[in-house]
Amino acid sequence: AQGKVPPLAYHSCSMFRGELFVLGGVFPRPNPEPDGCSDSLYIFDPHLSIWYQPILTGDKPSPRSGHSACVIQERYIYVFGGWDTPVCYSDMYMLDLGLMEFSVVKTSGKAPSPRSWHGSAVLSETKFLIHGGYNGNNALSDTFIFDIETDSWTELKFPQLSVPRAGHSIITMETPARHDPSEDEESMSSVSIRRTLLVFGGGDNEGNFFSDLTSVSVEELLDAA
């Protein structure tokens, strides 16, 4: 690839209109500090195989790693939390991809506590989920949904999402719904599709790593929000 290639770890990576938006992360830094966090946004264009940095305006997030970033409505990237030793964050920023302008999101409701290495996933055109993470001392097991229309948080209680974990991965994907064996052939021929939240792996930050895969219906999550 051409351009200035960022040497980063623990950044966020989002896709928008065929390009990768890489925000924050940890980069090598000379002594006396062994590493430092980035507050830069790098964009990769796979068609031209080139990295570039856009001109940003507004109030951008402070340097951080282990944060999350969600693309909503193909127009906004919402950035939550993260870590810059020794501080964990619980703030929220929004990048307007049309204006390339950052702004602080003032939220209402019970917000997630400061955390990094959490998982996030978009549930609908207006809502995304935050689950788990690490607060500097312990792995977390709580789950929250954020509504961009009301800028409000809602905490969820789901038994399937009750294991403390950090560094895990979360995605939503379309899966075929299971059919009742008693259904007739006509109804079974039209396969219905549902959206499912999948959570894989992670660890408890005490030396234990997980290989489990948790599945939760997105519809159930939205109904509970």
C-alpha positions as CSV (number, residue, x, y, z in Angstrom):
1,A,0.0,0.0,0.0
2,Q,1.0,3.6,-0.6
3,G,0.8,6.5,1.7
4,K,1.5,6.7,5.4
5,V,0.7,3.3,6.8
6,P,-0.2,3.5,10.6
7,P,1.6,1.0,12.9
8,L,-1.3,0.4,15.2
9,A,-2.9,-2.1,17.6
10,Y,-6.2,-2.1,19.6
11,H,-7.7,0.5,17.2
12,S,-11.2,0.4,15.7
13,C,-11.9,-0.3,12.1
14,S,-15.1,0.6,10.3
15,M,-16.2,0.3,6.7
16,F,-17.9,3.2,5.0
17,R,-18.6,3.3,1.2
18,G,-15.9,0.7,0.5
19,E,-13.2,2.3,2.5
20,L,-11.7,1.4,5.9
21,F,-11.8,4.0,8.7
22,V,-9.1,3.2,11.3
23,L,-9.4,5.3,14.5
24,G,-7.1,5.5,17.5
25,G,-5.2,2.6,18.9
26,V,-1.7,2.1,20.4
27,F,1.4,2.9,18.4
28,P,5.1,2.5,19.1
29,R,6.7,5.4,20.9
30,P,10.3,6.0,21.9
31,N,11.3,6.1,25.5
32,P,10.6,7.2,28.2
33,E,7.1,5.9,27.4
34,P,6.9,2.3,26.0
35,D,3.8,3.1,24.0
36,G,1.2,5.8,23.4
37,C,-2.4,6.1,22.1
38,S,-3.4,7.7,18.9
39,D,-6.2,10.2,18.2
40,S,-5.8,10.1,14.5
41,L,-8.1,8.8,11.8
42,Y,-6.6,6.9,8.9
43,I,-8.6,5.9,5.8
44,F,-7.6,3.0,3.4
45,D,-8.9,3.0,-0.1
46,P,-8.6,-0.6,-1.4
47,H,-9.2,0.3,-5.0
48,L,-6.2,2.6,-5.1
49,S,-4.3,0.7,-2.4
50,I,-3.5,4.0,-0.6
51,W,-3.7,5.3,3.0
52,Y,-4.6,8.9,3.6
53,Q,-5.7,11.1,6.5
54,P,-8.8,13.4,6.0
55,I,-9.1,16.9,7.4
56,L,-11.3,16.7,10.5
57,T,-13.2,19.5,12.3
58,G,-15.1,19.7,15.6
59,D,-14.3,18.1,18.9
60,K,-12.5,14.9,18.3
61,P,-11.9,12.1,20.9
62,S,-8.8,12.2,23.0
63,P,-6.1,9.6,22.2
64,R,-7.4,6.1,23.1
65,S,-7.3,2.4,22.4
66,G,-9.7,-0.5,23.0
67,H,-12.7,1.7,22.1
68,S,-15.6,0.8,19.9
69,A,-16.9,2.4,16.7
70,C,-20.2,1.8,15.0
71,V,-21.4,3.0,11.6
72,I,-25.0,4.0,11.7
73,Q,-27.3,4.9,8.8
74,E,-24.3,5.0,6.5
75,R,-23.7,8.5,7.7
76,Y,-22.3,8.5,11.2
77,I,-19.6,6.7,13.2
78,Y,-20.3,6.5,17.0
79,V,-17.2,6.1,19.1
80,F,-17.5,4.9,22.7
81,G,-15.1,4.4,25.6
82,G,-11.6,3.1,25.4
83,W,-8.4,3.4,27.4
84,D,-5.3,5.6,27.7
85,T,-3.2,4.3,30.6
86,P,-4.2,4.7,33.4
87,V,-7.6,6.1,32.5
88,C,-10.7,4.3,31.1
89,Y,-13.4,6.4,29.3
90,S,-17.2,6.3,29.1
91,D,-17.6,9.2,26.8
92,M,-19.3,9.2,23.4
93,Y,-18.3,11.0,20.2
94,M,-20.0,11.1,16.8
95,L,-18.3,11.6,13.4
96,D,-20.5,13.0,10.7
97,L,-19.1,11.3,7.6
98,G,-20.7,13.8,5.3
99,L,-19.1,16.8,7.0
100,M,-16.1,14.9,8.5
101,E,-16.9,16.7,11.8
102,F,-16.6,15.2,15.3
103,S,-19.0,16.2,18.1
104,V,-19.5,15.1,21.7
105,V,-22.7,13.2,22.3
106,K,-24.5,14.3,25.4
107,T,-26.4,11.2,26.6
108,S,-29.2,10.4,29.0
109,G,-30.2,7.3,31.0
110,K,-27.9,4.9,32.8
111,A,-24.7,5.0,30.7
112,P,-22.1,2.1,30.7
113,S,-19.3,2.6,33.2
114,P,-15.8,3.5,31.9
115,R,-14.4,0.6,29.9
116,S,-12.2,-0.7,27.1
117,W,-11.9,-3.9,25.1
118,H,-15.7,-4.1,25.1
119,G,-17.8,-5.4,22.1
120,S,-20.3,-3.4,20.1
121,A,-22.7,-4.1,17.2
122,V,-25.4,-2.3,15.3
123,L,-28.9,-3.7,15.9
124,S,-31.0,-1.4,13.8
125,E,-31.0,1.9,11.9
126,T,-31.1,3.8,15.2
127,K,-29.7,1.5,17.9
128,F,-26.4,-0.2,18.7
129,L,-25.2,-2.4,21.6
130,I,-22.3,-2.3,24.0
131,H,-21.4,-5.5,25.9
132,G,-18.7,-6.4,28.5
133,G,-15.2,-4.9,28.5
134,Y,-12.5,-4.2,31.0
135,N,-12.5,-1.3,33.5
136,G,-8.9,-1.4,34.6
137,N,-9.5,-4.0,37.3
138,N,-12.2,-6.4,36.3
139,A,-13.9,-7.9,33.2
140,L,-17.5,-6.7,32.9
141,S,-20.7,-8.6,32.0
142,D,-23.3,-5.8,31.5
143,T,-25.1,-4.9,28.3
144,F,-26.5,-1.6,27.1
145,I,-28.3,-0.3,24.0
146,F,-27.9,3.2,22.7
147,D,-30.7,5.0,20.8
148,I,-29.3,7.7,18.5
149,E,-32.8,9.3,18.0
150,T,-33.1,10.1,21.8
151,D,-29.3,9.9,22.7
152,S,-30.3,7.6,25.5
153,W,-28.9,4.5,27.1
154,T,-30.9,1.5,28.2
155,E,-29.4,-1.3,30.3
156,L,-30.5,-4.9,29.4
157,K,-30.5,-8.0,31.6
158,F,-30.0,-11.1,29.5
159,P,-28.9,-14.5,31.1
160,Q,-27.1,-15.3,27.8
161,L,-24.9,-12.2,28.2
162,S,-24.1,-12.6,31.9
163,V,-20.4,-13.9,31.7
164,P,-17.8,-11.2,32.4
165,R,-15.6,-10.9,29.3
166,A,-13.3,-8.5,27.5
167,G,-11.5,-8.7,24.2
168,H,-14.3,-10.6,22.6
169,S,-15.9,-10.1,19.2
170,I,-19.5,-9.3,18.4
171,I,-21.3,-9.2,15.1
172,T,-24.9,-9.3,13.9
173,M,-25.8,-11.4,10.9
174,E,-28.8,-12.8,9.1
175,T,-29.6,-16.4,10.0
176,P,-32.4,-18.7,8.8
177,A,-35.1,-19.1,11.5
178,R,-35.7,-22.6,12.8
179,H,-39.0,-24.2,11.7
180,D,-41.4,-26.0,13.9
181,P,-41.5,-29.7,12.7
182,S,-45.3,-29.5,12.8
183,E,-45.4,-26.8,10.1
184,D,-46.7,-27.9,6.7
185,E,-44.5,-28.1,3.7
186,E,-45.8,-24.9,2.1
187,S,-44.8,-22.8,5.1
188,M,-41.5,-24.5,5.4
189,S,-40.7,-23.8,1.7
190,S,-40.6,-20.1,2.4
191,V,-37.5,-19.8,4.7
192,S,-37.8,-16.8,7.1
193,I,-34.7,-14.9,7.9
194,R,-33.9,-13.4,11.3
195,R,-31.1,-11.3,12.6
196,T,-28.9,-12.7,15.3
197,L,-26.2,-11.3,17.6
198,L,-23.2,-13.6,17.9
199,V,-20.6,-13.2,20.7
200,F,-17.4,-15.1,20.6
201,G,-14.5,-15.7,22.9
202,G,-12.7,-13.1,25.0
203,G,-11.3,-13.5,28.5
204,D,-11.8,-12.6,32.1
205,N,-8.5,-10.7,32.4
206,E,-7.4,-13.2,35.1
207,G,-5.7,-15.6,32.7
208,N,-8.8,-17.5,31.5
209,F,-9.7,-17.4,27.8
210,F,-13.1,-18.4,26.3
211,S,-14.0,-20.4,23.2
212,D,-17.7,-20.2,23.6
213,L,-20.2,-18.8,21.0
214,T,-23.3,-17.1,22.3
215,S,-26.3,-16.4,20.1
216,V,-29.1,-13.9,20.9
217,S,-32.0,-12.8,18.7
218,V,-31.7,-9.2,17.7
219,E,-35.5,-8.9,17.8
220,E,-35.5,-10.0,21.5
221,L,-32.8,-7.4,22.3
222,L,-34.7,-4.6,20.6
223,D,-38.0,-5.6,22.3
224,A,-36.2,-5.4,25.7
225,A,-34.7,-2.0,25.1
